[in-house]
Amino acid sequence: MIELTAEQTRAVEQGGNPVLLNPKTQEEFVLVRKEVFERMRKFLAPLNKGWDDPALDVYEQYRKTP
């Protein structure tokens, strides 16, 4: 587990979802409470069913390539 810095702790206490930046890659991450993350996972889980099904590979022929 990664502990928040003092700056991150202040941002969380002020409300909202702080955006974190990886200075090496410039990738941005949003910090959300665990309870919110778990609700999001439960909500999105049904949408993920079947994506790994090999029978769906036949549809790759319709993928547009840039």
PQR file of N, CA, C, O and H, with PARSE charges and radii, in Angstrom:
ATOM      1  N   MET A   1       0.848  -1.168   0.000 -0.4000 1.5000
ATOM      2  CA  MET A   1       0.000   0.000   0.000 -0.0000 2.0000
ATOM      3  C   MET A   1       0.898   1.237   0.000  0.5500 1.7000
ATOM      4  O   MET A   1       1.919   1.280   0.687 -0.5500 1.4000
ATOM      5  N   ILE A   2       0.500   2.236  -0.779 -0.4000 1.5000
ATOM      6  CA  ILE A   2       1.249   3.483  -0.858 -0.0000 2.0000
ATOM      7  C   ILE A   2       0.565   4.515   0.032  0.5500 1.7000
ATOM      8  O   ILE A   2      -0.647   4.710  -0.056 -0.5500 1.4000
ATOM      9  H   ILE A   2      -0.329   2.201  -1.337  0.4000 1.0000
ATOM     10  N   GLU A   3       1.328   5.162   0.873 -0.4000 1.5000
ATOM     11  CA  GLU A   3       0.762   6.193   1.744 -0.0000 2.0000
ATOM     12  C   GLU A   3       0.784   7.539   1.042  0.5500 1.7000
ATOM     13  O   GLU A   3       1.695   7.843   0.271 -0.5500 1.4000
ATOM     14  H   GLU A   3       2.313   5.003   0.945  0.4000 1.0000
ATOM     15  N   LEU A   4      -0.238   8.339   1.324 -0.4000 1.5000
ATOM     16  CA  LEU A   4      -0.340   9.664   0.730 -0.0000 2.0000
ATOM     17  C   LEU A   4       0.716  10.594   1.290  0.5500 1.7000
ATOM     18  O   LEU A   4       1.100  10.492   2.455 -0.5500 1.4000
ATOM     19  H   LEU A   4      -0.978   8.092   1.950  0.4000 1.0000
ATOM     20  N   THR A   5       1.182  11.501   0.446 -0.4000 1.5000
ATOM     21  CA  THR A   5       2.080  12.552   0.918 -0.0000 2.0000
ATOM     22  C   THR A   5       1.235  13.593   1.649  0.5500 1.7000
ATOM     23  O   THR A   5       0.006  13.530   1.617 -0.5500 1.4000
ATOM     24  H   THR A   5       0.870  11.584  -0.501  0.4000 1.0000
ATOM     25  N   ALA A   6       1.884  14.540   2.300 -0.4000 1.5000
ATOM     26  CA  ALA A   6       1.157  15.605   2.996 -0.0000 2.0000
ATOM     27  C   ALA A   6       0.321  16.411   2.002  0.5500 1.7000
ATOM     28  O   ALA A   6      -0.819  16.770   2.296 -0.5500 1.4000
ATOM     29  H   ALA A   6       2.883  14.591   2.326  0.4000 1.0000
ATOM     30  N   GLU A   7       0.882  16.693   0.832 -0.4000 1.5000
ATOM     31  CA  GLU A   7       0.162  17.446  -0.197 -0.0000 2.0000
ATOM     32  C   GLU A   7      -1.075  16.683  -0.679  0.5500 1.7000
ATOM     33  O   GLU A   7      -2.139  17.276  -0.862 -0.5500 1.4000
ATOM     34  H   GLU A   7       1.807  16.401   0.592  0.4000 1.0000
ATOM     35  N   GLN A   8      -0.935  15.369  -0.885 -0.4000 1.5000
ATOM     36  CA  GLN A   8      -2.064  14.546  -1.319 -0.0000 2.0000
ATOM     37  C   GLN A   8      -3.132  14.472  -0.235  0.5500 1.7000
ATOM     38  O   GLN A   8      -4.328  14.520  -0.526 -0.5500 1.4000
ATOM     39  H   GLN A   8      -0.071  14.888  -0.737  0.4000 1.0000
ATOM     40  N   THR A   9      -2.697  14.356   1.010 -0.4000 1.5000
ATOM     41  CA  THR A   9      -3.645  14.301   2.121 -0.0000 2.0000
ATOM     42  C   THR A   9      -4.471  15.578   2.175  0.5500 1.7000
ATOM     43  O   THR A   9      -5.685  15.515   2.367 -0.5500 1.4000
ATOM     44  H   THR A   9      -1.727  14.318   1.246  0.4000 1.0000
ATOM     45  N   ARG A  10      -3.838  16.733   2.011 -0.4000 1.5000
ATOM     46  CA  ARG A  10      -4.575  18.008   2.001 -0.0000 2.0000
ATOM     47  C   ARG A  10      -5.579  18.044   0.853  0.5500 1.7000
ATOM     48  O   ARG A  10      -6.707  18.502   1.033 -0.5500 1.4000
ATOM     49  H   ARG A  10      -2.852  16.784   1.855  0.4000 1.0000
ATOM     50  N   ALA A  11      -5.185  17.572  -0.309 -0.4000 1.5000
ATOM     51  CA  ALA A  11      -6.074  17.570  -1.468 -0.0000 2.0000
ATOM     52  C   ALA A  11      -7.294  16.690  -1.222  0.5500 1.7000
ATOM     53  O   ALA A  11      -8.406  17.050  -1.608 -0.5500 1.4000
ATOM     54  H   ALA A  11      -4.269  17.199  -0.456  0.4000 1.0000
ATOM     55  N   VAL A  12      -7.097  15.549  -0.588 -0.4000 1.5000
ATOM     56  CA  VAL A  12      -8.214  14.650  -0.277 -0.0000 2.0000
ATOM     57  C   VAL A  12      -9.134  15.290   0.751  0.5500 1.7000
ATOM     58  O   VAL A  12     -10.357  15.219   0.628 -0.5500 1.4000
ATOM     59  H   VAL A  12      -6.194  15.256  -0.275  0.4000 1.0000
ATOM     60  N   GLU A  13      -8.550  15.908   1.756 -0.4000 1.5000
ATOM     61  CA  GLU A  13      -9.343  16.533   2.817 -0.0000 2.0000
ATOM     62  C   GLU A  13     -10.161  17.713   2.303  0.5500 1.7000
ATOM     63  O   GLU A  13     -11.207  18.031   2.868 -0.5500 1.4000
ATOM     64  H   GLU A  13      -7.556  15.965   1.856  0.4000 1.0000
ATOM     65  N   GLN A  14      -9.694  18.367   1.233 -0.4000 1.5000
ATOM     66  CA  GLN A  14     -10.413  19.491   0.664 -0.0000 2.0000
ATOM     67  C   GLN A  14     -11.588  19.036  -0.198  0.5500 1.7000
ATOM     68  O   GLN A  14     -12.385  19.858  -0.649 -0.5500 1.4000
ATOM     69  H   GLN A  14      -8.844  18.108   0.774  0.4000 1.0000
ATOM     70  N   GLY A  15     -11.692  17.756  -0.421 -0.4000 1.5000
ATOM     71  CA  GLY A  15     -12.804  17.210  -1.200 -0.0000 2.0000
ATOM     72  C   GLY A  15     -12.405  16.962  -2.645  0.5500 1.7000
ATOM     73  O   GLY A  15     -11.352  17.396  -3.113 -0.5500 1.4000
ATOM     74  H   GLY A  15     -11.044  17.088  -0.054  0.4000 1.0000
ATOM     75  N   GLY A  16     -13.271  16.260  -3.319 -0.4000 1.5000
ATOM     76  CA  GLY A  16     -12.993  15.950  -4.715 -0.0000 2.0000
ATOM     77  C   GLY A  16     -12.081  14.762  -4.864  0.5500 1.7000
ATOM     78  O   GLY A  16     -11.743  14.082  -3.895 -0.5500 1.4000
ATOM     79  H   GLY A  16     -14.126  15.908  -2.938  0.4000 1.0000
ATOM     80  N   ASN A  17     -11.693  14.526  -6.093 -0.4000 1.5000
ATOM     81  CA  ASN A  17     -10.804  13.421  -6.412 -0.0000 2.0000
ATOM     82  C   ASN A  17      -9.529  13.990  -7.020  0.5500 1.7000
ATOM     83  O   ASN A  17      -9.527  14.372  -8.191 -0.5500 1.4000
ATOM     84  H   ASN A  17     -11.968  15.079  -6.880  0.4000 1.0000
ATOM     85  N   PRO A  18      -8.456  14.055  -6.259 -0.5600 1.5000
ATOM     86  CA  PRO A  18      -7.216  14.641  -6.757  0.2800 2.0000
ATOM     87  C   PRO A  18      -6.653  13.880  -7.956  0.5500 1.7000
ATOM     88  O   PRO A  18      -6.743  12.654  -8.032 -0.5500 1.4000
ATOM     89  N   VAL A  19      -6.081  14.619  -8.873 -0.4000 1.5000
ATOM     90  CA  VAL A  19      -5.399  14.022 -10.024 -0.0000 2.0000
ATOM     91  C   VAL A  19      -3.923  13.917  -9.676  0.5500 1.7000
ATOM     92  O   VAL A  19      -3.303  14.885  -9.236 -0.5500 1.4000
ATOM     93  H   VAL A  19      -6.008  15.614  -8.812  0.4000 1.0000
ATOM     94  N   LEU A  20      -3.377  12.738  -9.877 -0.4000 1.5000
ATOM     95  CA  LEU A  20      -1.964  12.480  -9.614 -0.0000 2.0000
ATOM     96  C   LEU A  20      -1.240  12.388 -10.941  0.5500 1.7000
ATOM     97  O   LEU A  20      -1.792  11.868 -11.911 -0.5500 1.4000
ATOM     98  H   LEU A  20      -3.881  11.952 -10.234  0.4000 1.0000
ATOM     99  N   LEU A  21      -0.017  12.882 -11.001 -0.4000 1.5000
ATOM    100  CA  LEU A  21       0.759  12.887 -12.235 -0.0000 2.0000
ATOM    101  C   LEU A  21       2.037  12.086 -12.041  0.5500 1.7000
ATOM    102  O   LEU A  21       2.777  12.296 -11.081 -0.5500 1.4000
ATOM    103  H   LEU A  21       0.431  13.305 -10.213  0.4000 1.0000
ATOM    104  N   ASN A  22       2.285  11.165 -12.967 -0.4000 1.5000
ATOM    105  CA  ASN A  22       3.555  10.454 -13.000 -0.0000 2.0000
ATOM    106  C   ASN A  22       4.519  11.338 -13.791  0.5500 1.7000
ATOM    107  O   ASN A  22       4.358  11.483 -15.003 -0.5500 1.4000
ATOM    108  H   ASN A  22       1.683  10.995 -13.748  0.4000 1.0000
ATOM    109  N   PRO A  23       5.514  11.929 -13.135 -0.5600 1.5000
ATOM    110  CA  PRO A  23       6.394  12.871 -13.820  0.2800 2.0000
ATOM    111  C   PRO A  23       7.231  12.237 -14.930  0.5500 1.7000
ATOM    112  O   PRO A  23       7.655  12.936 -15.851 -0.5500 1.4000
ATOM    113  N   LYS A  24       7.472  10.940 -14.861 -0.4000 1.5000
ATOM    114  CA  LYS A  24       8.276  10.280 -15.896 -0.0000 2.0000
ATOM    115  C   LYS A  24       7.490  10.064 -17.184  0.5500 1.7000
ATOM    116  O   LYS A  24       8.027  10.234 -18.279 -0.5500 1.4000
ATOM    117  H   LYS A  24       7.127  10.373 -14.114  0.4000 1.0000
ATOM    118  N   THR A  25       6.205   9.684 -17.053 -0.4000 1.5000
ATOM    119  CA  THR A  25       5.414   9.339 -18.229 -0.0000 2.0000
ATOM    120  C   THR A  25       4.355  10.379 -18.570  0.5500 1.7000
ATOM    121  O   THR A  25       3.746  10.327 -19.638 -0.5500 1.4000
ATOM    122  H   THR A  25       5.768   9.546 -16.164  0.4000 1.0000
ATOM    123  N   GLN A  26       4.138  11.319 -17.664 -0.4000 1.5000
ATOM    124  CA  GLN A  26       3.088  12.335 -17.806 -0.0000 2.0000
ATOM    125  C   GLN A  26       1.689  11.721 -17.785  0.5500 1.7000
ATOM    126  O   GLN A  26       0.722  12.372 -18.181 -0.5500 1.4000
ATOM    127  H   GLN A  26       4.633  11.361 -16.795  0.4000 1.0000
ATOM    128  N   GLU A  27       1.574  10.472 -17.324 -0.4000 1.5000
ATOM    129  CA  GLU A  27       0.268   9.841 -17.171 -0.0000 2.0000
ATOM    130  C   GLU A  27      -0.432  10.444 -15.962  0.5500 1.7000
ATOM    131  O   GLU A  27       0.197  10.731 -14.944 -0.5500 1.4000
ATOM    132  H   GLU A  27       2.359   9.943 -17.002  0.4000 1.0000
ATOM    133  N   GLU A  28      -1.739  10.633 -16.089 -0.4000 1.5000
ATOM    134  CA  GLU A  28      -2.532  11.161 -14.986 -0.0000 2.0000
ATOM    135  C   GLU A  28      -3.398  10.047 -14.399  0.5500 1.7000
ATOM    136  O   GLU A  28      -3.916   9.194 -15.118 -0.5500 1.4000
ATOM    137  H   GLU A  28      -2.249  10.400 -16.917  0.4000 1.0000
ATOM    138  N   PHE A  29      -3.540  10.079 -13.086 -0.4000 1.5000
ATOM    139  CA  PHE A  29      -4.347   9.109 -12.363 -0.0000 2.0000
ATOM    140  C   PHE A  29      -5.289   9.874 -11.449  0.5500 1.7000
ATOM    141  O   PHE A  29      -4.946  10.947 -10.952 -0.5500 1.4000
ATOM    142  H   PHE A  29      -3.119  10.773 -12.501  0.4000 1.0000
ATOM    143  N   VAL A  30      -6.470   9.328 -11.228 -0.4000 1.5000
ATOM    144  CA  VAL A  30      -7.430   9.961 -10.332 -0.0000 2.0000
ATOM    145  C   VAL A  30      -7.518   9.120  -9.071  0.5500 1.7000
ATOM    146  O   VAL A  30      -7.717   7.907  -9.133 -0.5500 1.4000
ATOM    147  H   VAL A  30      -6.749   8.457 -11.632  0.4000 1.0000
ATOM    148  N   LEU A  31      -7.369   9.764  -7.945 -0.4000 1.5000
ATOM    149  CA  LEU A  31      -7.445   9.100  -6.654 -0.0000 2.0000
ATOM    150  C   LEU A  31      -8.899   9.093  -6.186  0.5500 1.7000
ATOM    151  O   LEU A  31      -9.503  10.150  -6.004 -0.5500 1.4000
ATOM    152  H   LEU A  31      -7.207  10.749  -7.894  0.4000 1.0000
ATOM    153  N   VAL A  32      -9.459   7.894  -5.992 -0.4000 1.5000
ATOM    154  CA  VAL A  32     -10.831   7.777  -5.500 -0.0000 2.0000
ATOM    155  C   VAL A  32     -10.839   6.918  -4.246  0.5500 1.7000
ATOM    156  O   VAL A  32      -9.964   6.075  -4.051 -0.5500 1.4000
ATOM    157  H   VAL A  32      -8.968   7.035  -6.140  0.4000 1.0000
ATOM    158  N   ARG A  33     -11.826   7.140  -3.408 -0.4000 1.5000
ATOM    159  CA  ARG A  33     -11.960   6.321  -2.196 -0.0000 2.0000
ATOM    160  C   ARG A  33     -12.236   4.866  -2.572  0.5500 1.7000
ATOM    161  O   ARG A  33     -12.832   4.583  -3.611 -0.5500 1.4000
ATOM    162  H   ARG A  33     -12.537   7.825  -3.566  0.4000 1.0000
ATOM    163  N   LYS A  34     -11.801   3.964  -1.725 -0.4000 1.5000
ATOM    164  CA  LYS A  34     -11.968   2.537  -1.983 -0.0000 2.0000
ATOM    165  C   LYS A  34     -13.428   2.181  -2.180  0.5500 1.7000
ATOM    166  O   LYS A  34     -13.749   1.364  -3.043 -0.5500 1.4000
ATOM    167  H   LYS A  34     -11.317   4.194  -0.880  0.4000 1.0000
ATOM    168  N   GLU A  35     -14.324   2.776  -1.396 -0.4000 1.5000
ATOM    169  CA  GLU A  35     -15.754   2.471  -1.506 -0.0000 2.0000
ATOM    170  C   GLU A  35     -16.283   2.858  -2.885  0.5500 1.7000
ATOM    171  O   GLU A  35     -17.088   2.131  -3.467 -0.5500 1.4000
ATOM    172  H   GLU A  35     -14.063   3.440  -0.695  0.4000 1.0000
ATOM    173  N   VAL A  36     -15.838   3.988  -3.403 -0.4000 1.5000
ATOM    174  CA  VAL A  36     -16.267   4.440  -4.723 -0.0000 2.0000
ATOM    175  C   VAL A  36     -15.721   3.497  -5.791  0.5500 1.7000
ATOM    176  O   VAL A  36     -16.436   3.130  -6.723 -0.5500 1.4000
ATOM    177  H   VAL A  36     -15.183   4.578  -2.930  0.4000 1.0000
ATOM    178  N   PHE A  37     -14.454   3.105  -5.656 -0.4000 1.5000
ATOM    179  CA  PHE A  37     -13.833   2.186  -6.598 -0.0000 2.0000
ATOM    180  C   PHE A  37     -14.585   0.860  -6.636  0.5500 1.7000
ATOM    181  O   PHE A  37     -14.851   0.334  -7.716 -0.5500 1.4000
ATOM    182  H   PHE A  37     -13.873   3.403  -4.899  0.4000 1.0000
ATOM    183  N   GLU A  38     -14.930   0.318  -5.479 -0.4000 1.5000
ATOM    184  CA  GLU A  38     -15.647  -0.956  -5.420 -0.0000 2.0000
ATOM    185  C   GLU A  38     -17.027  -0.848  -6.066  0.5500 1.7000
ATOM    186  O   GLU A  38     -17.456  -1.771  -6.759 -0.5500 1.4000
ATOM    187  H   GLU A  38     -14.714   0.746  -4.601  0.4000 1.0000
ATOM    188  N   ARG A  39     -17.726   0.267  -5.848 -0.4000 1.5000
ATOM    189  CA  ARG A  39     -19.039   0.454  -6.496 -0.0000 2.0000
ATOM    190  C   ARG A  39     -18.876   0.521  -8.010  0.5500 1.7000
ATOM    191  O   ARG A  39     -19.680  -0.046  -8.749 -0.5500 1.4000
ATOM    192  H   ARG A  39     -17.378   1.016  -5.285  0.4000 1.0000
ATOM    193  N   MET A  40     -17.846   1.207  -8.468 -0.4000 1.5000
ATOM    194  CA  MET A  40     -17.603   1.305  -9.909 -0.0000 2.0000
ATOM    195  C   MET A  40     -17.303  -0.072 -10.494  0.5500 1.7000
ATOM    196  O   MET A  40     -17.800  -0.408 -11.570 -0.5500 1.4000
ATOM    197  H   MET A  40     -17.192   1.667  -7.867  0.4000 1.0000
ATOM    198  N   ARG A  41     -16.501  -0.865  -9.802 -0.4000 1.5000
ATOM    199  CA  ARG A  41     -16.184  -2.215 -10.291 -0.0000 2.0000
ATOM    200  C   ARG A  41     -17.426  -3.065 -10.403  0.5500 1.7000
ATOM    201  O   ARG A  41     -17.609  -3.766 -11.398 -0.5500 1.4000
ATOM    202  H   ARG A  41     -16.098  -0.592  -8.928  0.4000 1.0000
ATOM    203  N   LYS A  42     -18.296  -3.015  -9.386 -0.4000 1.5000
ATOM    204  CA  LYS A  42     -19.523  -3.815  -9.422 -0.0000 2.0000
ATOM    205  C   LYS A  42     -20.437  -3.367 -10.558  0.5500 1.7000
ATOM    206  O   LYS A  42     -21.077  -4.191 -11.211 -0.5500 1.4000
ATOM    207  H   LYS A  42     -18.148  -2.445  -8.578  0.4000 1.0000
ATOM    208  N   PHE A  43     -20.493  -2.062 -10.788 -0.4000 1.5000
ATOM    209  CA  PHE A  43     -21.341  -1.529 -11.842 -0.0000 2.0000
ATOM    210  C   PHE A  43     -20.825  -1.937 -13.230  0.5500 1.7000
ATOM    211  O   PHE A  43     -21.614  -2.268 -14.115 -0.5500 1.4000
ATOM    212  H   PHE A  43     -19.973  -1.393 -10.258  0.4000 1.0000
ATOM    213  N   LEU A  44     -19.503  -1.912 -13.414 -0.4000 1.5000
ATOM    214  CA  LEU A  44     -18.917  -2.193 -14.721 -0.0000 2.0000
ATOM    215  C   LEU A  44     -18.692  -3.678 -14.997  0.5500 1.7000
ATOM    216  O   LEU A  44     -18.513  -4.062 -16.153 -0.5500 1.4000
ATOM    217  H   LEU A  44     -18.861  -1.644 -12.696  0.4000 1.0000
ATOM    218  N   ALA A  45     -18.697  -4.513 -13.974 -0.4000 1.5000
ATOM    219  CA  ALA A  45     -18.403  -5.939 -14.145 -0.0000 2.0000
ATOM    220  C   ALA A  45     -19.285  -6.620 -15.195  0.5500 1.7000
ATOM    221  O   ALA A  45     -18.755  -7.373 -16.013 -0.5500 1.4000
ATOM    222  H   ALA A  45     -18.842  -4.201 -13.035  0.4000 1.0000
ATOM    223  N   PRO A  46     -20.601  -6.394 -15.214 -0.5600 1.5000
ATOM    224  CA  PRO A  46     -21.413  -7.064 -16.238  0.2800 2.0000
ATOM    225  C   PRO A  46     -21.050  -6.666 -17.667  0.5500 1.7000
ATOM    226  O   PRO A  46     -21.280  -7.441 -18.594 -0.5500 1.4000
ATOM    227  N   LEU A  47     -20.503  -5.505 -17.857 -0.4000 1.5000
ATOM    228  CA  LEU A  47     -20.136  -5.055 -19.197 -0.0000 2.0000
ATOM    229  C   LEU A  47     -18.906  -5.769 -19.726  0.5500 1.7000
ATOM    230  O   LEU A  47     -18.654  -5.757 -20.931 -0.5500 1.4000
ATOM    231  H   LEU A  47     -20.316  -4.875 -17.103  0.4000 1.0000
ATOM    232  N   ASN A  48     -18.138  -6.389 -18.844 -0.4000 1.5000
ATOM    233  CA  ASN A  48     -16.892  -7.047 -19.221 -0.0000 2.0000
ATOM    234  C   ASN A  48     -17.083  -8.520 -19.570  0.5500 1.7000
ATOM    235  O   ASN A  48     -16.146  -9.156 -20.054 -0.5500 1.4000
ATOM    236  H   ASN A  48     -18.342  -6.399 -17.865  0.4000 1.0000
ATOM    237  N   LYS A  49     -18.250  -9.068 -19.341 -0.4000 1.5000
ATOM    238  CA  LYS A  49     -18.468 -10.494 -19.586 -0.0000 2.0000
ATOM    239  C   LYS A  49     -18.388 -10.801 -21.071  0.5500 1.7000
ATOM    240  O   LYS A  49     -18.999 -10.123 -21.897 -0.5500 1.4000
ATOM    241  H   LYS A  49     -19.010  -8.551 -18.948  0.4000 1.0000
ATOM    242  N   GLY A  50     -17.639 -11.814 -21.388 -0.4000 1.5000
ATOM    243  CA  GLY A  50     -17.547 -12.291 -22.755 -0.0000 2.0000
ATOM    244  C   GLY A  50     -16.437 -11.689 -23.582  0.5500 1.7000
ATOM    245  O   GLY A  50     -16.178 -12.175 -24.683 -0.5500 1.4000
ATOM    246  H   GLY A  50     -17.142 -12.365 -20.717  0.4000 1.0000
ATOM    247  N   TRP A  51     -15.769 -10.659 -23.108 -0.4000 1.5000
ATOM    248  CA  TRP A  51     -14.719 -10.033 -23.900 -0.0000 2.0000
ATOM    249  C   TRP A  51     -13.562 -10.978 -24.153  0.5500 1.7000
ATOM    250  O   TRP A  51     -12.863 -10.836 -25.156 -0.5500 1.4000
ATOM    251  H   TRP A  51     -15.979 -10.265 -22.213  0.4000 1.0000
ATOM    252  N   ASP A  52     -13.344 -11.931 -23.278 -0.4000 1.5000
ATOM    253  CA  ASP A  52     -12.232 -12.862 -23.433 -0.0000 2.0000
ATOM    254  C   ASP A  52     -12.631 -14.143 -24.159  0.5500 1.7000
ATOM    255  O   ASP A  52     -11.825 -15.066 -24.283 -0.5500 1.4000
ATOM    256  H   ASP A  52     -13.912 -12.047 -22.463  0.4000 1.0000
ATOM    257  N   ASP A  53     -13.866 -14.202 -24.635 -0.4000 1.5000
ATOM    258  CA  ASP A  53     -14.375 -15.400 -25.295 -0.0000 2.0000
ATOM    259  C   ASP A  53     -13.694 -15.576 -26.657  0.5500 1.7000
ATOM    260  O   ASP A  53     -13.834 -14.713 -27.524 -0.5500 1.4000
ATOM    261  H   ASP A  53     -14.521 -13.453 -24.535  0.4000 1.0000
ATOM    262  N   PRO A  54     -12.963 -16.672 -26.861 -0.5600 1.5000
ATOM    263  CA  PRO A  54     -12.287 -16.891 -28.143  0.2800 2.0000
ATOM    264  C   PRO A  54     -13.254 -16.938 -29.330  0.5500 1.7000
ATOM    265  O   PRO A  54     -12.854 -16.657 -30.460 -0.5500 1.4000
ATOM    266  N   ALA A  55     -14.509 -17.286 -29.090 -0.4000 1.5000
ATOM    267  CA  ALA A  55     -15.486 -17.344 -30.175 -0.0000 2.0000
ATOM    268  C   ALA A  55     -15.722 -15.963 -30.788  0.5500 1.7000
ATOM    269  O   ALA A  55     -16.182 -15.859 -31.925 -0.5500 1.4000
ATOM    270  H   ALA A  55     -14.834 -17.515 -28.172  0.4000 1.0000
ATOM    271  N   LEU A  56     -15.409 -14.906 -30.039 -0.4000 1.5000
ATOM    272  CA  LEU A  56     -15.596 -13.551 -30.554 -0.0000 2.0000
ATOM    273  C   LEU A  56     -14.441 -13.085 -31.421  0.5500 1.7000
ATOM    274  O   LEU A  56     -14.517 -12.011 -32.018 -0.5500 1.4000
ATOM    275  H   LEU A  56     -15.035 -14.991 -29.115  0.4000 1.0000
ATOM    276  N   ASP A  57     -13.372 -13.869 -31.503 -0.4000 1.5000
ATOM    277  CA  ASP A  57     -12.208 -13.478 -32.300 -0.0000 2.0000
ATOM    278  C   ASP A  57     -12.559 -13.309 -33.774  0.5500 1.7000
ATOM    279  O   ASP A  57     -11.896 -12.556 -34.488 -0.5500 1.4000
ATOM    280  H   ASP A  57     -13.310 -14.741 -31.017  0.4000 1.0000
ATOM    281  N   VAL A  58     -13.599 -14.006 -34.235 -0.4000 1.5000
ATOM    282  CA  VAL A  58     -14.003 -13.904 -35.630 -0.0000 2.0000
ATOM    283  C   VAL A  58     -14.367 -12.463 -36.003  0.5500 1.7000
ATOM    284  O   VAL A  58     -14.255 -12.085 -37.169 -0.5500 1.4000
ATOM    285  H   VAL A  58     -14.137 -14.617 -33.656  0.4000 1.0000
ATOM    286  N   TYR A  59     -14.793 -11.672 -35.048 -0.4000 1.5000
ATOM    287  CA  TYR A  59     -15.189 -10.294 -35.319 -0.0000 2.0000
ATOM    288  C   TYR A  59     -13.999  -9.360 -35.503  0.5500 1.7000
ATOM    289  O   TYR A  59     -14.177  -8.205 -35.891 -0.5500 1.4000
ATOM    290  H   TYR A  59     -14.884 -11.980 -34.101  0.4000 1.0000
ATOM    291  N   GLU A  60     -12.797  -9.839 -35.233 -0.4000 1.5000
ATOM    292  CA  GLU A  60     -11.611  -9.012 -35.426 -0.0000 2.0000
ATOM    293  C   GLU A  60     -11.426  -8.636 -36.904  0.5500 1.7000
ATOM    294  O   GLU A  60     -10.780  -7.635 -37.213 -0.5500 1.4000
ATOM    295  H   GLU A  60     -12.653 -10.777 -34.918  0.4000 1.0000
ATOM    296  N   GLN A  61     -11.982  -9.423 -37.797 -0.4000 1.5000
ATOM    297  CA  GLN A  61     -11.858  -9.111 -39.213 -0.0000 2.0000
ATOM    298  C   GLN A  61     -12.547  -7.793 -39.588  0.5500 1.7000
ATOM    299  O   GLN A  61     -12.236  -7.197 -40.619 -0.5500 1.4000
ATOM    300  H   GLN A  61     -12.507 -10.236 -37.546  0.4000 1.0000
ATOM    301  N   TYR A  62     -13.475  -7.350 -38.754 -0.4000 1.5000
ATOM    302  CA  TYR A  62     -14.199  -6.111 -39.025 -0.0000 2.0000
ATOM    303  C   TYR A  62     -13.542  -4.894 -38.393  0.5500 1.7000
ATOM    304  O   TYR A  62     -14.007  -3.771 -38.590 -0.5500 1.4000
ATOM    305  H   TYR A  62     -13.728  -7.835 -37.916  0.4000 1.0000
ATOM    306  N   ARG A  63     -12.473  -5.099 -37.640 -0.4000 1.5000
ATOM    307  CA  ARG A  63     -11.778  -3.993 -36.978 -0.0000 2.0000
ATOM    308  C   ARG A  63     -11.135  -3.095 -38.035  0.5500 1.7000
ATOM    309  O   ARG A  63     -10.455  -3.564 -38.948 -0.5500 1.4000
ATOM    310  H   ARG A  63     -12.096  -6.011 -37.481  0.4000 1.0000
ATOM    311  N   LYS A  64     -11.366  -1.815 -37.886 -0.4000 1.5000
ATOM    312  CA  LYS A  64     -10.773  -0.854 -38.814 -0.0000 2.0000
ATOM    313  C   LYS A  64      -9.338  -0.577 -38.371  0.5500 1.7000
ATOM    314  O   LYS A  64      -9.077  -0.347 -37.190 -0.5500 1.4000
ATOM    315  H   LYS A  64     -11.918  -1.434 -37.144  0.4000 1.0000
ATOM    316  N   THR A  65      -8.430  -0.603 -39.312 -0.4000 1.5000
ATOM    317  CA  THR A  65      -7.031  -0.299 -39.001 -0.0000 2.0000
ATOM    318  C   THR A  65      -6.721   1.115 -39.492  0.5500 1.7000
ATOM    319  O   THR A  65      -7.192   1.531 -40.551 -0.5500 1.4000
ATOM    320  H   THR A  65      -8.642  -0.790 -40.271  0.4000 1.0000
ATOM    321  N   PRO A  66      -5.924   1.846 -38.712 -0.5600 1.5000
ATOM    322  CA  PRO A  66      -5.610   3.232 -39.107  0.2800 2.0000
ATOM    323  C   PRO A  66      -4.734   3.337 -40.326  0.5500 1.7000
ATOM    324  O   PRO A  66      -4.402   4.442 -40.755 -0.5500 1.4000
TER
END
